[in-house]
Amino acid sequence: MKNIIVVVTLFLTSYLQAQVTKNLGDFDSVKVFDQLTVKLIPSNENKVSISGTRASEVEFINNNGQLKLRMPFPKLMSGNDIKIELHFKKIESIDASEGSYVSCDFPFKQTLLSLNTKEGATIKVEFDTEKAIIRAVSGGILDLTGKTNNQTITIASGGVLEAKDLISSQATISVAAGGKAEIHTTTLVDAKVKAGGSIYIYGKPKQINQQTILGGTIIEK
């Protein structure tokens, strides 16, 4: 019986040590690093819940409304076994890098949302906005759905945009250096591709203005 009590106590202690909750100041921009996995949850307060054996090591830096989530030096790029739930009141900008993964199960209902991903990181979100600013470079991946009136898109250096289920009226898109983009637009597309990039256009837009420089493809699906 004593052995059972000791085992249960150790398990509970370990579990509690692996759970961290912190209140955060106001922010509207989020930057995620070091292979961290972050789930965004709309809320009436800004707070974070972290799970994982090294949950207490995660650093949160709020600099004038820009919240950074990262691992401390010298444990950079080591957050792959840590899960984070970030409760937020307002986010207008999301930046993911260094193999991190950021997602949200609820649509962003607002005027503008800006996304930037690079270095093999992934952002997966749903839009319900007037405008979207979208950027993926150096192997970054964007998996997007929903609706927006206007998109401004930059994809380069192996970046990938999977957005054929993000329906927009207008889009301005530039893809270069092996980048790949799928978009869904119904009215107007201004498309530029350079040095081996690829753009796939869904939605049968009424007008497509296109420019190809040094190779690359623009295909209407």
PyMOL commands that set and color helices and strands:
alter all, ss='L'
color gray80, all
select helices_A, chain A and resi 2-17+55-57
alter helices_A, ss='H'
color red, helices_A
select strands_A, chain A and resi 19-23+29-32+37-42+47-51+59-63+66-70+83-88+93-96+101-104+108-117+122-136+141-155+160-176+180-194+198-202+207-213+217-220
alter strands_A, ss='S'
color yellow, strands_A
deselect
rebuild
show_as cartoon
